[in-house]
Amino acid sequence: MTSIKNLYDVAVIGGGPVSSQVAYKLAGMGYHAIVLEKKEKLTGPVCCTGIVSRECIGTFSIPDSVIHRWVNSARLFSPIAKSLHVWRDAPQAAILNRPAFNAFWANRAQSAGVEYRIASEVRSIKQSKKTALVDVVHRGEHLTVQARVVVLATGFGSWLVDGLGLKGAGDFVMGAQAEVETNNIDEVEVYFGSKIAPSFFAWLVPTVKGKALVGLLSRRNPPAYLRSLLARLVAEGKIISGDIPFTYGGVPLRPLPKTYGDRMLVVGTTAGQVKPLTGGGIYFGLLCADIAANTLNRCLSIDDLSADKLASYQRSWKRRLGRELRTGYWARRVFEKLGDRRLDHLFGLMESSGLIDELRQAEELSFDWHADVVSRIFNHRLLIKVFRSMKLPFHLEERLRKGLKT
Ligand SMILES: Cc1cc2nc3c(=O)[nH]c(=O)nc-3n(C[C@H](O)[C@H](O)[C@H](O)COP(=O)(O)OP(=O)(O)OC[C@H]3O[C@@H](n4cnc5c(N)ncnc54)[C@H](O)[C@@H]3O)c2cc1C
């Protein structure tokens, strides 16, 4: 076992965008940070569609060089027979080139002084009174990295969370995605239905000329549903071939109950800082990365990295995102109970009642912030009848009433 001599201020586990953001911010505050990534390179394929809002692009100054394209409209297909066209004049979202974005974010952190170690899988973390000891396997060799504090940003399904005695997120969906060649598809398409993506949705997202990402998130068997969606899209003449390799991933639907401990914070998808209605985790993860860096700055400067002191991180990110995550989760549970027929009916009502136009023009319709729009949908005089007909369990109705109205 080799020990890396330095004592780092911060060891960040994982080389994704959230890790790079935390490390970059801390380096800018004068701290010595190391990022440990298990993959052999930072530019490999990522199971992610890379859609983020214009707000995210602006807030984090994400450069054009990592953006495939901007999007201002989408066509939504109901399970049986309806479709809705949603659009706005100005672009609402951008599709990132995910591997390029990861690499850019890591290069930026490296230029600010962060050290990166690739091919370095963290196996365990032990906190002591004075430091945290990180056990790393680098190409068969065991190394120990010492840091004053550890940030865990290892993405979905990290068993390190259990090793640290933190309970997992508890609810999640799995996904699969493939890059396909298209026949001039120029608009994002989203497909709903129990035969397409049970409990979630599927998508066709054009990226660069002649290419698109087709994927889905689901509670059951994503590869089987993706194979069947690809065959359907080939038959419809939208894509050229359905015989392509898939990438796989997962998305937590609820945050970890506890995202801090002695000499440790958990950030990004590992912490469950993901929009439950869409599975988008980049923007919320980056926002929480900044909150984590600010908390760490305060705690490192007074050299108090106890769980008690670091607890303020969880209070801060909950203040920013708590209502969104709670509302999104309970709205998702209702969505899952709708069933294909009711969902089809809702599509029709949204069109005929003019709600879709109302929402299109509503200030609160946002790509990222769903609580207000969910509230408007659940309180709409026509749609409320549909939700009542569902005879939702009392606790769910109660939570919706409270969660959605506050
Ligand atoms: C099918 C699918 C589509 C998605 N589409 C979107 C989308 O369009 N928009 C959006 O905002 N979000 C999307 N997401 C979610 C998004 O991909 C994640 O929220 C985002 O990548 C989170 O970033 P992160 O840095 O927290 O984790 P990640 O990007 O997952 O990075 C974690 C890193 O940690 C490394 N790692 C893991 N364990 C260890 C270890 N023990 N030691 C060292 N390194 C380790 C991993 O190799 C990885 O590089 C999608 C997810 C899926 C599954």
Ligand as a Chemical Component Dictionary entry (heavy atoms), coordinates in Angstrom:
data_LIG
# 
_chem_comp.id                   LIG 
_chem_comp.type                 NON-POLYMER 
_chem_comp.pdbx_formal_charge   0 
_chem_comp.three_letter_code    LIG 
# 
loop_
_chem_comp_atom.comp_id 
_chem_comp_atom.atom_id 
_chem_comp_atom.alt_atom_id 
_chem_comp_atom.type_symbol 
_chem_comp_atom.charge 
_chem_comp_atom.model_Cartn_x 
_chem_comp_atom.model_Cartn_y 
_chem_comp_atom.model_Cartn_z 
_chem_comp_atom.pdbx_ordinal 
LIG C1  C1  C 0 -30.676 7.796  -19.414 1  
LIG C2  C2  C 0 -30.330 9.076  -18.686 2  
LIG C3  C3  C 0 -30.545 10.304 -19.279 3  
LIG C4  C4  C 0 -30.273 11.483 -18.598 4  
LIG N1  N1  N 0 -30.488 12.676 -19.222 5  
LIG C5  C5  C 0 -30.264 13.830 -18.556 6  
LIG C6  C6  C 0 -30.505 15.087 -19.183 7  
LIG O1  O1  O 0 -30.911 15.171 -20.346 8  
LIG N2  N2  N 0 -30.277 16.229 -18.463 9  
LIG C7  C7  C 0 -29.818 16.192 -17.159 10 
LIG O2  O2  O 0 -29.664 17.242 -16.532 11 
LIG N3  N3  N 0 -29.570 14.999 -16.566 12 
LIG C8  C8  C 0 -29.760 13.833 -17.220 13 
LIG N4  N4  N 0 -29.481 12.641 -16.617 14 
LIG C9  C9  C 0 -28.900 12.655 -15.265 15 
LIG C10 C10 C 0 -27.425 13.067 -15.348 16 
LIG O3  O3  O 0 -26.725 12.211 -16.207 17 
LIG C11 C11 C 0 -26.774 13.054 -13.983 18 
LIG O4  O4  O 0 -27.609 13.722 -13.077 19 
LIG C12 C12 C 0 -25.413 13.764 -14.030 20 
LIG O5  O5  O 0 -24.504 13.055 -14.809 21 
LIG C13 C13 C 0 -24.911 13.878 -12.613 22 
LIG O6  O6  O 0 -23.595 14.252 -12.554 23 
LIG P1  P1  P 0 -22.675 13.765 -11.335 24 
LIG O7  O7  O 0 -21.377 14.495 -11.519 25 
LIG O8  O8  O 0 -23.420 13.864 -10.059 26 
LIG O9  O9  O 0 -22.464 12.206 -11.584 27 
LIG P2  P2  P 0 -21.845 11.441 -12.845 28 
LIG O10 O10 O 0 -21.893 12.260 -14.072 29 
LIG O11 O11 O 0 -22.508 10.110 -12.872 30 
LIG O12 O12 O 0 -20.327 11.276 -12.424 31 
LIG C14 C14 C 0 -19.913 10.401 -11.378 32 
LIG C15 C15 C 0 -18.505 9.923  -11.687 33 
LIG O13 O13 O 0 -18.030 9.195  -10.549 34 
LIG C16 C16 C 0 -17.240 8.112  -11.005 35 
LIG N5  N5  N 0 -17.199 7.119  -9.923  36 
LIG C17 C17 C 0 -18.206 6.330  -9.460  37 
LIG N6  N6  N 0 -17.775 5.560  -8.444  38 
LIG C18 C18 C 0 -16.470 5.867  -8.253  39 
LIG C19 C19 C 0 -15.481 5.401  -7.333  40 
LIG N7  N7  N 0 -15.755 4.459  -6.411  41 
LIG N8  N8  N 0 -14.231 5.926  -7.422  42 
LIG C20 C20 C 0 -13.924 6.885  -8.345  43 
LIG N9  N9  N 0 -14.827 7.346  -9.245  44 
LIG C21 C21 C 0 -16.074 6.861  -9.183  45 
LIG C22 C22 C 0 -18.005 7.635  -12.236 46 
LIG O14 O14 O 0 -17.159 6.872  -13.085 47 
LIG C23 C23 C 0 -18.428 8.957  -12.861 48 
LIG O15 O15 O 0 -17.484 9.439  -13.796 49 
LIG C24 C24 C 0 -29.736 11.432 -17.281 50 
LIG C25 C25 C 0 -29.489 10.201 -16.672 51 
LIG C26 C26 C 0 -29.790 9.028  -17.371 52 
LIG C27 C27 C 0 -29.533 7.700  -16.706 53 
# 
loop_
_chem_comp_bond.comp_id 
_chem_comp_bond.atom_id_1 
_chem_comp_bond.atom_id_2 
_chem_comp_bond.value_order 
_chem_comp_bond.pdbx_ordinal 
LIG C1  C2  SING 1  
LIG C2  C3  SING 2  
LIG C2  C26 DOUB 3  
LIG C3  C4  DOUB 4  
LIG C4  N1  SING 5  
LIG C4  C24 SING 6  
LIG N1  C5  DOUB 7  
LIG C5  C6  SING 8  
LIG C5  C8  SING 9  
LIG C6  O1  DOUB 10 
LIG C6  N2  SING 11 
LIG N2  C7  SING 12 
LIG C7  O2  DOUB 13 
LIG C7  N3  SING 14 
LIG N3  C8  DOUB 15 
LIG C8  N4  SING 16 
LIG N4  C9  SING 17 
LIG N4  C24 SING 18 
LIG C9  C10 SING 19 
LIG C10 O3  SING 20 
LIG C10 C11 SING 21 
LIG C11 O4  SING 22 
LIG C11 C12 SING 23 
LIG C12 O5  SING 24 
LIG C12 C13 SING 25 
LIG C13 O6  SING 26 
LIG O6  P1  SING 27 
LIG P1  O7  DOUB 28 
LIG P1  O8  SING 29 
LIG P1  O9  SING 30 
LIG O9  P2  SING 31 
LIG P2  O10 DOUB 32 
LIG P2  O11 SING 33 
LIG P2  O12 SING 34 
LIG O12 C14 SING 35 
LIG C14 C15 SING 36 
LIG C15 O13 SING 37 
LIG C15 C23 SING 38 
LIG O13 C16 SING 39 
LIG C16 N5  SING 40 
LIG C16 C22 SING 41 
LIG N5  C17 SING 42 
LIG N5  C21 SING 43 
LIG C17 N6  DOUB 44 
LIG N6  C18 SING 45 
LIG C18 C19 SING 46 
LIG C18 C21 DOUB 47 
LIG C19 N7  SING 48 
LIG C19 N8  DOUB 49 
LIG N8  C20 SING 50 
LIG C20 N9  DOUB 51 
LIG N9  C21 SING 52 
LIG C22 O14 SING 53 
LIG C22 C23 SING 54 
LIG C23 O15 SING 55 
LIG C24 C25 DOUB 56 
LIG C25 C26 SING 57 
LIG C26 C27 SING 58 
# 
